Amino acid sequence: MPPVTFFVLRRTSMRNRWDWLVLLLVCGLIFCGACWKKSDDAAGQQSLSLAPSEGAANADPPPPPPTTPSETLKEQKENPMIVKVNGKEITRSELDQATEVILSQYRDQIPPGQIEQARGAFRRQALESLINQTLLVQEADRQGIVPSKEAVDARLGQISGRFSSPEAFKKVLESMGISEQDFRNDVTQNLKVENLLAKKLENAAKVTPEQVETFYRENPQHFKTPERVRASHILIAADPDDPPAEKAQKRERLARLQKEIQAGADFADVARKNSDCPSKAQGGDLGYFERGNMVKPFEDVAFELKAGELSGIVETQFGYHLIKVVDHQKAGEVPLEEARDDIAAYLDRQNRDEAAQGYLKELRASARVEYAEGFAP
């Protein structure tokens, strides 16, 4: 069950929710198979940066060197097949890299001593997700689902647009050993799966107003909002060990700024010009915060103020502060009408999740999945 922030602070569009459903089903790998195609061959990586020699633009590429049986056996030994899905092989390196992608999403939340234990759990999750992904792509191919060039271009634009520049995006791909064409191919595969699921799940159970109201009534804990304030401040930094005379000068400086603001000066302008806190770039704005998020002397004063009020001088271990509260929200509950759309979206996602899992069970039931020794569930 999601926390209240799911409804109150993290309002996402249905487009984003649908993306999450698809990503969950295909292991959450934006880079999909491309990140599993990273070459371990130094010569292969070097060839990506070699320009054709002059006059060779129209020449046929040289044939690849012949692969000897011993080389093939060596590759199979070092990167064995671990599962076969309707004849399509999934290798150990694919599983290892898929596991690392999942682990990287949670690494900061896992104590260092539990990384290996978590890797083992994620490994099973990654394997099942790779199998599901393979089944979905195979079914999309069977149904002749082919994303349009325009759709692929648009998705590539969305992904690359998250980076500071096209060059930055290319560098990320290069650092992972992924060619732009491989990345495009895998975005195409993801879109195939999205289109397949959109087609299959369009008739998933619809959420009724009565279901929304029942959820709201039966889960009141998710709609409680704690008291919080939005405040700005001006900090004149001082160390507790500063000489008394120096501390007095700093306090007097802040007192002069306080008088300027009381006389009509704009708080944000004064903060930008005088505050020692990085928040000065935002005019001192600290955003919303709840009790327990600030040092106690600061918090006590901030939560005593009403919206629009200016504090006196507040001393903390960081120095001297002036605090202005912009908004003060008392504890309460999110009204049903305000939460209705988010509840409906959440329940709709649950319905689609259930339908998708049922669909995957159908595909698994009719599939031939062969595990190598030690990898069966």
CORSULUR-V523678 format. One record per pair of residues at least 12 apart in sequence whose C-alpha atoms are under 10 Angstrom apart, sorted by the first residue. I is the first residue (numbers start at 1). J is the second residue. Records with the same first field share a line. If there is no record, write none. Layout:
# CORSULUR-V523678
I: J ; J
This chain:
# CORSULUR-V523678
1: 219 ; 222 ; 346
2: 222 ; 346
3: 221 ; 222 ; 223 ; 224
4: 220 ; 221 ; 222 ; 223 ; 224 ; 225 ; 333 ; 334 ; 339
5: 222 ; 223 ; 224 ; 225
6: 222 ; 223 ; 342 ; 343 ; 346
7: 222 ; 223 ; 334 ; 338 ; 339 ; 340 ; 341 ; 342 ; 343 ; 345 ; 346
8: 222 ; 223 ; 224 ; 225 ; 334 ; 338 ; 339 ; 342
10: 342
11: 339 ; 341 ; 342
12: 342 ; 345
13: 342 ; 345
14: 342 ; 345 ; 346 ; 348 ; 349
17: 345 ; 346 ; 348 ; 349
18: 194 ; 197 ; 198 ; 345 ; 348 ; 349 ; 352 ; 353
19: 194
20: 349
21: 194 ; 197 ; 349 ; 350 ; 352 ; 353 ; 356
22: 133 ; 190 ; 191 ; 193 ; 194 ; 195 ; 197 ; 198 ; 353 ; 356
23: 133 ; 190 ; 193 ; 194
24: 129 ; 353
25: 128 ; 129 ; 130 ; 132 ; 133 ; 136 ; 193 ; 194 ; 197 ; 353 ; 356 ; 357 ; 360
26: 126 ; 128 ; 129 ; 130 ; 131 ; 132 ; 133 ; 134 ; 136 ; 137 ; 190 ; 193 ; 194
27: 98 ; 99 ; 101 ; 102 ; 125 ; 126 ; 127 ; 128 ; 129 ; 130 ; 131 ; 132 ; 133
28: 98 ; 101 ; 102 ; 105 ; 126 ; 129
29: 98 ; 101 ; 102 ; 129 ; 130 ; 186 ; 190
30: 101 ; 159 ; 183 ; 186 ; 187 ; 190
31: 98 ; 101 ; 173 ; 176 ; 178 ; 182 ; 183 ; 184 ; 185 ; 186 ; 187 ; 190
32: 98 ; 101 ; 130 ; 133 ; 182 ; 183 ; 185 ; 186 ; 187 ; 189 ; 190
33: 94 ; 97 ; 98 ; 130 ; 133 ; 178 ; 182 ; 183 ; 185 ; 186 ; 187 ; 189 ; 190
34: 94 ; 173 ; 176 ; 177 ; 178 ; 179 ; 180 ; 181 ; 182 ; 183 ; 184 ; 185 ; 186 ; 187
35: 94 ; 97 ; 98 ; 101 ; 173 ; 176 ; 177 ; 178 ; 179 ; 182 ; 183 ; 186
36: 91 ; 93 ; 94 ; 95 ; 96 ; 97 ; 98 ; 176 ; 177 ; 178
37: 93 ; 94 ; 97 ; 176 ; 177 ; 178 ; 179 ; 182 ; 183
38: 93 ; 94 ; 97 ; 174 ; 175 ; 176 ; 177 ; 178 ; 179 ; 182
39: 176 ; 177 ; 178
40: 177
45: 174 ; 177 ; 178 ; 179
48: 174 ; 177 ; 179
76: 91 ; 92
78: 91 ; 92 ; 93
79: 91 ; 92 ; 93 ; 94
80: 92 ; 93 ; 372
81: 93 ; 94 ; 95 ; 371 ; 372
82: 94 ; 95 ; 127 ; 370 ; 371 ; 372 ; 373 ; 374 ; 375 ; 376
83: 95 ; 127 ; 130 ; 131 ; 369 ; 370 ; 371 ; 372 ; 373 ; 375 ; 376
84: 131 ; 134 ; 368 ; 369 ; 370 ; 371 ; 372
85: 130 ; 131 ; 132 ; 134 ; 135 ; 138 ; 364 ; 367 ; 368 ; 369 ; 370 ; 371
86: 134 ; 135 ; 138 ; 366 ; 367 ; 368 ; 369 ; 370
87: 367 ; 368 ; 369 ; 370
88: 131 ; 134 ; 135 ; 138 ; 368 ; 369 ; 370
89: 131 ; 134 ; 369 ; 370 ; 371
90: 127 ; 130 ; 131 ; 134 ; 371
92: 127
94: 126 ; 127 ; 130
95: 123 ; 124 ; 125 ; 126 ; 127 ; 128 ; 129 ; 130
96: 119 ; 123 ; 126 ; 127
97: 123 ; 126
98: 122 ; 123 ; 125 ; 126 ; 127 ; 129 ; 130
99: 118 ; 119 ; 120 ; 121 ; 122 ; 123 ; 124 ; 125 ; 126 ; 127
100: 119 ; 122 ; 123 ; 126
101: 122 ; 126
102: 119 ; 122 ; 123 ; 125 ; 126
103: 115 ; 116 ; 118 ; 119 ; 120 ; 121 ; 122 ; 123 ; 126
104: 119
106: 118
107: 119
124: 375 ; 376 ; 377
127: 375 ; 376 ; 377
128: 377
131: 364 ; 369
132: 357 ; 360 ; 361 ; 363 ; 364
133: 189 ; 190 ; 193 ; 360
134: 189 ; 193
135: 193 ; 360 ; 363 ; 364 ; 367 ; 369
136: 189 ; 190 ; 192 ; 193 ; 194 ; 196 ; 197 ; 359 ; 360 ; 363 ; 364
137: 189 ; 190 ; 191 ; 192 ; 193 ; 194 ; 196
138: 189 ; 192 ; 193 ; 363
139: 192 ; 193 ; 196 ; 363
140: 189 ; 191 ; 192 ; 193 ; 194 ; 195 ; 196 ; 197
141: 189 ; 192 ; 193 ; 196
143: 196
144: 192 ; 196
145: 189 ; 191 ; 192 ; 193 ; 195 ; 196
146: 188 ; 189 ; 191 ; 192 ; 193 ; 195 ; 196
147: 187 ; 188 ; 189 ; 190 ; 191 ; 192 ; 193 ; 194 ; 195
148: 188 ; 191 ; 192
149: 188
151: 187 ; 188 ; 191
152: 184 ; 185 ; 186 ; 187 ; 188 ; 189 ; 190 ; 191 ; 192
153: 184 ; 187 ; 188
155: 184 ; 187 ; 188 ; 190 ; 191
156: 183 ; 184 ; 187 ; 188
159: 187
197: 352 ; 355 ; 356 ; 359
198: 352 ; 356
200: 352 ; 355 ; 356 ; 359
201: 351 ; 352 ; 353 ; 354 ; 355 ; 356 ; 359
202: 352 ; 355
203: 352 ; 355
204: 348 ; 349 ; 350 ; 351 ; 352 ; 353 ; 354 ; 355 ; 356
205: 347 ; 348 ; 350 ; 351 ; 352 ; 354 ; 355
206: 344 ; 347 ; 348 ; 351 ; 352
207: 343 ; 344 ; 345 ; 346 ; 347 ; 348 ; 349 ; 350 ; 351
208: 344 ; 347 ; 348
209: 340 ; 343 ; 344
211: 343 ; 344 ; 347
212: 336 ; 339 ; 340 ; 341 ; 342 ; 343 ; 344 ; 345 ; 346 ; 347
213: 336 ; 337 ; 339 ; 340 ; 343 ; 344
215: 340 ; 343 ; 344 ; 347
216: 334 ; 335 ; 336 ; 339 ; 340 ; 343
217: 336
220: 333 ; 334
221: 333
222: 333 ; 334
223: 332 ; 333 ; 334 ; 335 ; 336 ; 339
224: 331 ; 332 ; 333 ; 334 ; 335
225: 329 ; 330 ; 331 ; 332 ; 333 ; 334
226: 289 ; 290 ; 291 ; 329 ; 330 ; 331 ; 332 ; 333
227: 289 ; 290 ; 291 ; 303 ; 328 ; 329 ; 330 ; 331 ; 332
228: 288 ; 289 ; 290 ; 291 ; 302 ; 303 ; 327 ; 328 ; 329 ; 330 ; 331
229: 286 ; 287 ; 288 ; 289 ; 290 ; 291 ; 299 ; 302 ; 303 ; 304 ; 305 ; 306 ; 307 ; 325 ; 326 ; 327 ; 328 ; 329 ; 330
230: 285 ; 286 ; 287 ; 288 ; 289 ; 290 ; 302 ; 303 ; 307 ; 324 ; 325 ; 326 ; 327 ; 328 ; 329
231: 284 ; 285 ; 286 ; 287 ; 288 ; 289 ; 302 ; 303 ; 305 ; 307 ; 308 ; 309 ; 310 ; 323 ; 324 ; 325 ; 326 ; 327 ; 328
232: 267 ; 268 ; 271 ; 279 ; 280 ; 282 ; 283 ; 284 ; 285 ; 286 ; 287 ; 288 ; 302 ; 310 ; 321 ; 322 ; 323 ; 324 ; 325 ; 326
233: 267 ; 268 ; 271 ; 275 ; 277 ; 279 ; 280 ; 283 ; 284 ; 285 ; 286 ; 298 ; 302 ; 310 ; 311 ; 320 ; 321 ; 322 ; 323 ; 324 ; 325
234: 254 ; 257 ; 258 ; 267 ; 268 ; 270 ; 271 ; 272 ; 273 ; 274 ; 275 ; 276 ; 277 ; 279 ; 280 ; 283 ; 284 ; 285 ; 313 ; 320 ; 321 ; 322 ; 323 ; 324
235: 254 ; 271 ; 274 ; 275 ; 276 ; 277 ; 278 ; 279 ; 280 ; 284 ; 313 ; 314 ; 315 ; 316 ; 318 ; 319 ; 320 ; 321 ; 322 ; 323
236: 250 ; 251 ; 253 ; 254 ; 271 ; 274 ; 275 ; 276 ; 277 ; 315 ; 318 ; 319 ; 320 ; 321 ; 322
237: 250 ; 251 ; 275 ; 276 ; 277 ; 315 ; 316 ; 317 ; 318 ; 319 ; 320 ; 321
238: 250 ; 251 ; 276 ; 315 ; 316 ; 317 ; 318 ; 319 ; 320
239: 316 ; 317 ; 318 ; 319 ; 320
240: 315 ; 316 ; 317 ; 318 ; 319
241: 317
247: 319 ; 320
250: 319 ; 320
251: 313 ; 314 ; 315 ; 319 ; 320 ; 321
252: 313 ; 320
253: 274 ; 320
254: 274 ; 275 ; 312 ; 313 ; 320 ; 321 ; 322
255: 312 ; 313 ; 320 ; 321 ; 322
257: 270 ; 271 ; 274 ; 322
258: 270 ; 310 ; 311 ; 312 ; 313 ; 321 ; 322 ; 323
261: 310
262: 310
266: 283
267: 283 ; 284 ; 310 ; 322 ; 323 ; 324
268: 280 ; 281 ; 282 ; 283 ; 284 ; 285 ; 324
269: 281 ; 282 ; 283 ; 284
270: 283 ; 284
271: 283 ; 284 ; 285 ; 322
272: 284
275: 321 ; 322
276: 318 ; 319 ; 321
277: 318 ; 321
284: 322 ; 323 ; 324
285: 323 ; 324 ; 325 ; 326
286: 325
287: 326 ; 327
288: 325 ; 326 ; 327 ; 328 ; 329
289: 302 ; 328
290: 303 ; 329
291: 303
295: 316 ; 317 ; 318
296: 316
297: 314 ; 315 ; 316 ; 317
298: 314 ; 315 ; 316 ; 320 ; 321 ; 322 ; 323
300: 314
301: 313 ; 314 ; 323 ; 324 ; 325
302: 314 ; 322 ; 323 ; 324 ; 325 ; 328
303: 325 ; 328 ; 329 ; 330
304: 325 ; 328
305: 323 ; 324 ; 325 ; 326 ; 327 ; 328
306: 324 ; 325 ; 326 ; 327 ; 328 ; 329
307: 324 ; 325 ; 326 ; 327 ; 328 ; 329
308: 324 ; 325 ; 326 ; 327 ; 328
309: 323 ; 324 ; 325 ; 326 ; 327
310: 322 ; 323 ; 324 ; 325 ; 326
311: 323 ; 324 ; 325
312: 324
